[in-house]
Amino acid sequence: MTPDFFATTPVTQLKGVGAAQAEKLARLGIHNLQDILFHLPFRYQDRTRLVPIGSTREGSEGLIQGRVLMADIVVRKRRSLICRIEDGTGQLNLRFFHFSASQKTQFQTGAIVRCYGEIRLTGFGKEMAHPEYRVLSGADEPIEAQLTAVYPATEGIQQPTLRKLSDQVLKLLGKAQSVAELLPVEAMHAAQWPTLTEALHYVHRPPAEAPVQALLDGSHKAQQRLALEELTAHHLSLLKLRKRVKEQCAQVIPAQSTLEQSLLASLAFTPTAAQQRVHQELCRDLQQSHPMLRLVQGDVGSGKTLVAARAAAMTIDAGYQVVMMAPTEILAEQHYHAFVEWFEPLGLTVAWLSGKLKGKKRNEQLALIQSGTAQMVVGTHALFQDEVDYRDLALVIIDEQHRFGVHQRMALKQKGQSEGMIPHQLIMTATPIPRTLAMSAYADLDTSVIDELPPGRTPVKTVVLESQRRLDVVDRVRHACLQGRQVYWVCTLIEESEVLQCQAAEDTAEQLKKFLPEIEIELVHGRLKPAQKADIMDRFKREEIQVLVATTVIEVGVNVPNASVMIIENPERLGLAQLHQLRGRVGRGTTESFCLLLYQKPLSKMGRERLEVMRETNDGFVIAEKDLHLRGPGEVLGTRQTGEMSFRIADLLRDETLLEESKQMAALLLERDPARSERLIQRWLGNAAQYGEV
């Protein structure tokens, strides 16, 4: 058997895998035997010890043992077999919807049953539905179980199937004694890492004497060995992307620009030192003949848009087109108005494109873009639709890039490809990226930080209150309005449904109008027509509206310096980054500003931690670091944008100590053996590697 046997043998060679099964496995990214070896358990079921029924908690899994008190067939909504057991610490029902007559006879009163499953709470107490179980010959029968691997699954492919398949491949691995070692062997040997074959056997089928806690928390040497290889593969893919970008051609944009100087002269303020520093970094990038790929991080209100506008002015002055894409209509409109205000007095045309723009108006904008009459184009994801043609696109600015699907960003980049030229890319985010994530996930991007707020900004004071104190909050709103201040009242719902969110906001607005009849209150949400939305926002800016009730549509981009109070309902349902974004809507003037977090009891542990962090700090980087620890890193390669980063075994927080070693391994491999690097990327990332190009 060659070391490449596993990578070149299709899954259909395994017992029980026909064409239909192979199609389902392909949905999990499993095509060959190597894919099964590297389809790693994401957790383990601990069947090594008995858990007393009295100490079990809802949602937890465990191995329990008890004496049968009764077994009966019950018909409520549907027919089920219920067996009640007890172990001296508590009682539990085992429920079976699919059962046979012989099963009922197994559960004789007094029989000892050992079972494994998930605990849920019902009106009849604790319950396990369809547990795995065994009737024992005696109460002291020893536990022979070990940690049981649980794999990522899909519809039609259950855990037993995945375990049987991995058993077959591990058996072959035992005979072959090797699978291709792709990391530098000398370095691995010097660091005393287990071999790849040893690590794979251990992780898929931990031996009976395996240290349970180490495997459960991912710190076992075998898991760390695989995590190191996976992190190295990620680094390699990013290094290759960076190399590929440097090999592409882009338009050279001169740093000296009359248009950019005119823009600066028209401003009523002077850019901060941090804005100046980042501008210089952009100038250096744009003067290169390969595409810029720069991420600009800056806290809410730090002035990222101006930095982008200066880069845009330089590009337009050099004779090219610029496009700016934002994730929401409201943020895109905000940018559009800013660019109109800055660019039109300089004789430039700014086009606007969004999904809601239809008919004649849309055709007019498309014509302006295609002819090059519009030098600056602002909009939402509508910017990369098929019928949009650019004249000579040289700079793409993407705001809050993590809010876009990767395919959308790829499409926009491809729009700008003409005659072998790739547009420069400037990516902006108000969500600070923790160092851990920047080191790994954004290694292919040059990073700039605007770490200074414009002068005159006042830090926002954050107060956490229980929702029962709603009337006190209403009094505070009245007081602020009578002093000439303005207020945001944000309604959040756990449901993703826009209809329900709007309904909640409508109810809140009606309630506030009853309590505060003397105050002008208005409502804004995602289902309003763009013109209505724009009108309400304009009236709020002109101080004709005192209280703006909104869904989270106002999270980004709204700038009203006179608004000094922000109330967020159900803040425990939002992530820290989103709460920080919302809070950034106030504190934009010189008046003392407040953010009131109105939470519902009972608070989960994570909810309490989030609110505590918000109360303690206004620093976006501290908040981002905490958010990373609470929620885990978002996927950066691949197509999902939130939740867990799609590592199979590595964890950026837990394995932070491996990052440096994996970077060194990646550099070594790329220099010595590019072909081996390619195989390593394919092993761990498959097709996801191409997504990093954006």
N, C-alpha and C positions, 0 to 999 in steps of 0.2 A: 504493500500500500504506500502510495506517495503522500508526502505531507499535504498536497493539494487535493487529495482524494475527497475530503469532506466538502471543500468549496466547489468541486466539479460534479458531485453526485446529486442528482435531483431527488426530491422527497418521494417521488413516485416509486423509488426503489425500495421504500420501506413497506413492511407488511401492513396492510389495512389502508394504504393511501392510494386511492384511485383518482381519476380526473376531477371529480366533484369535490373530494376532500382537499386535493391540491389547490383548487381555486379558493376554497375558504382559508387555507393556510397562507395563501398569497396575500390575503387581506391583512395578515399579521406581519407581512414582510418576510415570510418563510418560503424559500424556493429550493434550497439545497440542504444537505446535512449540516454544513457549517452554520447555517441560519438557525437550526434547531439547537445546536450547542450554545449559540450566543443569544438565544431567546431565554433570557435569564429570569429566575424567580424574582418578583418584586417584593415579596414578603414570605414569611414562613408561618405555618400553623403550628403552634406549640402543643404537641400531644404527648409531651414527656412527663407531665405531672397532672394530677387530678386537681380540679378547682372546686372548692365547696360551693354548693348551690347558693348559700346565703351571701357569698361575697361576689357573685356574678353581677355584672352591670349590663344595662340595655346596650345593644350594639356590639358587645364584646363577644369573642369566640372562645371556646374552652372545652376541655375534656372533663366530663363530669360522670359520676357513678352514683346510682341510687337503687333503692328497693322499690319494686312495683307495688303501688297501693291499689290501683284499679286500671282496667282497660275497657273502653266502651266505644261503640260506634254512635256518633252524634250527628243529627241532621239539623243544620240551621240553614244558612244560605246554600251551603253545599255539604255533602256527606263527608265526614272525616272520622278517622280513628284517633282517639285520644288516649294516651297512656300517662297516668300520673305517677311520678316517682318522688322519693324523698331520701335525704342522706343525713338527717339529724340536724342540719343547719338551715334547711328550707325545703320547699317543694317546687316541682317544675312539671309542666305538661309537655309531652312529646306529641306533636300533631302530624298526622299523615293524611294527605288528600288522596293519594294513590296507594292502595294497600290490598293485600290478599287476605283470605280467611285464615290462612296458616300464620300470618303475622300476628293476628289478634290472639291466637292460641299460644304464641311464643311468650306473650306478656302475662304469664300467670302471676297471680298475687304472691308477693314474696320473692319473685325472681330478681336477680341482680343484673342491672343493665348498665353498660358503659357506652357513652355516646359523645359525639363531637358535633358542634354546630354553633349557630349564632343565636344569642339570647335576644328575645324581644319581649316587650311588656304588652299585655292585653288586659281586657277587663277581668280576665280570670287568673291574672298573675303572670309569672314568668313562663315563657314558652320557647321551645325549639321546633321549627317546622322542618320536616324531612331531614332529621339529623342522620349522620352515619352512626350506626349503633351495632352492638354485639351483646348477646345475652351470655353472661359468664357462668362458669361452672362453680365459682366460689368468689366471695367478696375480696379475697386476698390474692387473686390471680395477678401475676406481675405485669407491669406496663412494658411492652416490648417496643413501643413506638419511638420514632425519632422525629426531628423537625420535618414537616412536610412542605415541600416547595409549592408556592402558588404563583402561577404564570399569568402574564397578560393574556386574556382570551378574547374571543369574538363570537358572534352568533353562529351556532352550529359547531363550534369547537370548544368543548368543555375541558375542565381540569384533568379528568381521567385520561382523555385522549392525549393531551399534551404530555402527561407523565409517561404514558406508554411509549410515545414517540421518542421522548428523551431517553427512556430506558434502552430502547433499541440502539440509538446512536452512541450512548455511553458504553454499551457492550462492544460495539465496533471500535470505539476509542480505546477500550481496554486491550483489544487484540492488536490494534495498530501501534499502540504505545506512543503515538505522537500526533499532534495537529500542528500545522505550520506555526512556528515561533517567529513572530514578525518584529518584536522589540529587540534592540541590540543585546545579544546574548551575554557579552562580557559585563555590560553595565548591570543587567538583571542578576547575574551570578554574584557580582561584587556586592550588590545590595541585599543578597540572600533572599530574593523573592522565590516563591514556589514556581515550578514550571507551569506552563499554561495548561497542560493535561491534568496535573494535580489539582490546580485551582478549579478547573471546570467540573471534575468529579466531585470535589468537596462542596461546591456551591449548589450543584443540582441535587446531590444526595448526601447531605451531611451525615457522618457516621454517628452511631448511637452515643459515643462519648464526646461529641462535639460540644464546645462551650455555648450553651443556648443564648445567653445574653449578647455575646459578641456577634453571633450571626443575626440575631433579631435587630441589633442596632447598626449592622453593616460594617463593624470595625474589624472583623476577622481578616487575617493576613490573606487568605484565599480571595475574599471579596475585594480587598484593597489592591491585590495584584491585577484583577480584572478591571477595577476602576482606573488604575494607572494606565492600562492599555487603552481604555475608552477615552480618557482625557487626552492622551497622546494623539489618538485618531482625530479628535475634535480640533486640537491645535494644528495638526498637519493640514486639515482641510482649510482652516483659516489662513495659514501661512501660504498655502497654494493659491488661495483666492487673491491674497494681497499681491503675490508675485504676478498672477495673471492680470490684475488691474494695472500694475506698473508696466506691463507689456502692451497695454492698449493705448490708443491715441486719443487725445482730446484737444480742443481748441486752446491755444495759449491766450490768456486774458491779461493784457498789460495792467500793472498796478496804478499807473498814472491815468486818472480819469476825470475829465472836466465835469461829467455828469454827476459823478460821486461827490466831487467838491461842491457842486451846486446844491445837491441834496443836503449835505452837512450845513452849508450856509443858511439853508431855509429853516433849519430846526430852531426851536425856541429854547433848547437846552444843549449842554455839552455832553457828549458820550462819556461814560465812566472809564476809568483806567482799564478795567477788566474788558469792557467792550472794545477799547482800542487795541489791547493785546490780542484778542481773538480775531479782530479785523486784520491785523498784521499776519497772523497765521494763515488766514484765508487767502490773503494776497499772495503769499509764498506758494500756496497750493495751486492757485489759479494760473500762476505764471509757468507751471510745469506743462510739459507736452503729454503727460498721462493724466487720466481722470482723478480729480480730487475725490476722496471718500472720507469725509470728516463729519464727526458727530459733535454738535455743540450742545453742552448741557448747561442749563441755567435755571435757577429757581424761578418760581412764578414771579413775573414782574421784573425780571433782571434785564430785559431789553434785548431778547434774542431776535425779535422781528427786525429791529433796526440793523443789526449785524447782517441779517439776510438781505435787507434792502440795499445796503451798501455793496454787497457782493453782486446783487442783481444789477445795480446801476453800472458797475464796472463792465459786466458781461454785455449789457445792452449797448454801452458806449463802444464796445469792440465790434458791434454789428450783429449780435446774436439775440436769440429769443431765450426767455427764462420762464419756467413754470413753477408754481408753488402749490403743493397739494396738502390739504388738511383733512382730518378724519371725520369731522362733523360739519354740517351745513352752517351752523352758527359760528364756529371757529373760522371756517373758510370765509364767511361774509365779513367777519371782523378783520381778517387779513386783507380782504379785497378793499374795504373802506380805507384801511391804513395806507395801502399802496396807491389808491386813487388820490388820497390827500397829499401824499409825498411826490408822486410821479407826474400827475396830470399838469401841475404848474410848471413842470420841466419840459412840457410838450410831448409826453409819452402817452401811449394808449394802453389801458389795462383792460383785458378781457375777463369775463366771468363765465364759469361753466359749472353747472351742478346737475344732478339727476332730475331735479324738479323743473329745470328750464326746458320749455317745450316750444314746438312750432317755429313761427317766424323769428322770435327772439333768439332761439337756439341757433337757427341757421345763420343769423347775422353774426353771432359770436364765432361760429365755426369758420365763417368766411374771413373774419378779422385775423383768426389764428393762422389759417392756411396761407393767407397772402403775406403774413409777416407784418401787417399793419399794426397788430397788437404785439408790442414788444414784450409785455409782461402778461402772463396768464395765471389766474388764481382760480382754484375750485376744489371740488371733492374728487372721489374716485371716478367721476364722469370724465376726467381728463384723459384717461387712457382707453376710452371706448374706440371701437374700430373706425368710426367716421371722423375722429379727431386727427387732423394732419398738421404737423408743425413745420414751419418754414426752415428754421435753422436753430434747433434747440441745443444750447450749450451748457445750461445749468438747470438742474432739477433740485428744488428745495422741498424737503418732506418734513412736515411738522408732526410731532408725536408719532414717530414711525412704528412704535410697537402696537399702535391701534389698527394698523393696516395688515391685511393678509399678505404673505410674502408674494403670492402670485400677482397681486395688484401692483406691488412695487416693481416686480420684474417687468410687468407689462409697460409701465411708465418709462423705465430705463430703455426698453427696446424701442419705444416710440422715438427716442432721441437718436437712435443709431442711424447715421447716414454717411455714406462714402468713407466707411471705416472709422468714423469718429464716434466716441462715446461721450455723453454729457457728463460734466462734473456733477457730483452729488453732495449736497449739504443736508445733513439730517439734524433736526433740532428736537430736543426734548426738555420738558420741564420736570420730568421724573428723573431725579438724579440716579445714576447707576452706581451701585456700590463697587468698591475696588475689586472684590472677589469676582463679580460678574464681568467687570470691565476687562480683567486680566484674561478671562477665558472666552466669554461669549462675544466680546467686541474687539478681539485681538487684531482683526483685520481692518479696523477703523482707526484713523488718527482722531484723538479726542481733545476737545477744548472745553474749558470750564469758565463760565461767567460767574465768578464767585463774589459779586459785589452788587448790592442793590442801589438804585438811584438815590441821591441824597433826599432827605425829607420824609422817607418812608418810616412809619412807626410800627414796631412789632405788634402783632395781633395777640390779645390776651384770650386764652381759651378756657371756657368754663364748662364743666360736665354736670348735667342735671338730669334727674329722673323725670320721665314724661308726666308724672303726676303734678309736677310743678309748672305745668303748661300756662296756667293763668298768671303766674309771676312773670313768665317770659313775655306774655302778651302785654303786661304792664310796662315791661322794659322797652318793648317795641314802641308803645305809645309815647313813652318818655323821649326816646331817641328821635321819633318823628316830629314831636313838638319842638325839639331843639334844632330842627332843620336837617336832620340826618336821614339817610335812606337805609332800607333793610332788605336783605335777601332771606326768604324762608324756603328752604329746600326740602322737598318730600322724596323719600326713597322707599322703594319696595323691594322685597327679596325676589319677587317674580320678575322675570325678564319682560313680561308683557307690557308693551307701551300703553295699551288701553287701560290696564289697571293702574299704572303709574299716573296717567293723566287723571283718572278718576279720583285717586287719592289727593292729587294736587287741587283738583276742582273742589272737593269737599273741604279741604283746609282753607282755600280762598273764601268760600262761602262763610265758614265759621268765623274767620278773622273779620270779615265785613260786618258780621253781627256784633262782635266785640268792639270793633273800632270803626263805628259809622262815620266819624269825622275825618278819617284818613283815606287817602286814595290808594286802593289796592288793585293790583292787576295780576293776571295769570299768564305764564308762558310755558309751553310744553312742546314735545316733538311732533304732535299731530296738527299743529297750527300751520297755515299756509306761510311760506317764506315771507310774503309781504306783511302779513299780520305780525309775525314774529319780529321782523325788522322795525315795524312801527312801534310796537310795545317797547323794544329795547331803546329806540331813539327817545321815546317819551320818558323812559326811566333815566336816560343820560341827561335829558333836559330838566330833570327834577320835577316833572309833572306827575310822576308816579312815586309814591313814598315807600310802598312795600311791594316787592316783586316775589310772588309765590311761583316756584318753578320746580320742574323735575331736574335731574342732574344734567340737563342740556347746557346749563350755564357753567359746567365744570371748567371749561377752558375758554380763554380768549375774550371774556367780557371785561371791559375796563371802565368802571364808574368810580372816580376818585372820591365822590361824596358819600358812597355807600360804606358805612362803618360798622354795621352789625350783620352777622351771618348766623342764621339758625339752621341746623341740620337735624332733621328728624330721623330716628332709627340709624344713627351713625355706625352702630355696631355691625350693620349689614354691608358696609363699604370697606374697601381695602384702605390701608394707610395712605398710599399714593393718591388715591382719589379724594380722600378727606383733605389731604394737604393742598391738592389742586383747588378744591372748593374754598377752603379757607383763604387761599391766595386772591380770591375775588375782592376781599376787603383789605384795609390797611394800605390802600393805594394813594391816600391823601395824607395830610399832616395831622388829622384828628385821631385821637385814641380809638382803636377799633377792637371789637369783640367777636368771638366765635362761640356760639352756645351749642353744645352737643346734647340733644334731647333724647336720651336712650330709654329703651323698654326693659323692664325686668322680666325674667332673670337674665343676667348677662353671662355669656359663656366665658371661659378662661381667656380665649383669644380675643373676644370682644372687649373684655376688661383691660387686657394688655394694650390693645390698640388705642383705647381712649386715654389710657395713662400716658402713652407716648405723645399723643397730641397735646395733652395738657402740659407736658414737661418741656417740649422743644418746638421751635419754629424752623430748625435747621433741616433743610430738605435732604441732605446727605445722611444725617443721623436717622431720619425717618425712613429713607430708602433702605438703609442697612437693617433696621428693625423689621421692615416689611419683608425683606428677603428672608430673615430668620423665621418670621411668622408664617409666610405663605409659600416659600420656596421660589426658586428662580423660574421665570417664564421661559418657554421654549424660544430659542433664537434661531437655530437652524430648524428646518421642518416647517410645516404650514400652520401649526397652532400658535396662538400668540400669548396665551395666558396660562396660568396654572403651573404644573410641574414642567421643568425643562425635560425634554425627551431623552434623558440619559437612561440607559438600561440598568446600570448598576452604580454609576458614579453619582455623587451628590456634592454640588459645589460648596455647600456649607460644611458638611461633615469631612469632605476630602480636600479641604483648602490646602493642607500641608502637602498634598501630592501635585499641586498645580505647577510649582517650580520645577520639580523633577520631570513632569510630563512635557513641559516646554523644552527642557534640555534634550530629552529623548527625541522630540519632534524635530528639533533643529539638526541633531546628529543624523537621524534617518534621512531627512530631506537632502542633506549634503552627501551622505555616503551611498544611499540606495533609493533613488526616487521610485523605482518599480515596486519595491517593498512597501514604501509609503502608500502608494496607490492601493495596494492589496489591503493594507490596514484600514484605510478610509472606507473601502468597499465593504469590509467585514463589519464595521461598526455603524456606518452611516448610510450605506447603500445610495439611494437616489437623493437623500436629504442634502447631500453635500452641495448640489448646484444651487440650493436656495440661499446659501450664504452669499452668493454673488450680489445680493441686493442689501 
